[in-house]
Amino acid sequence: MLRQLQDLGPNLPLRLAVFIADDGQQDYLPATVSDVLNWA
């Protein structure tokens, strides 16, 4: 992933969401959280 990101423009905004749960990924990011983060 780092190699791919290095080829992109240096001013391009980058958003990374990491959620760690006991049993792995539970679900997608809730809509209310993406709204608070102003993510499209």
Protein Blocks (a to p, Z undefined) as FASTA:
>chain_A
ZZmmmmpcfklccdddddddfklpfbdcdfklmmmnopZZ
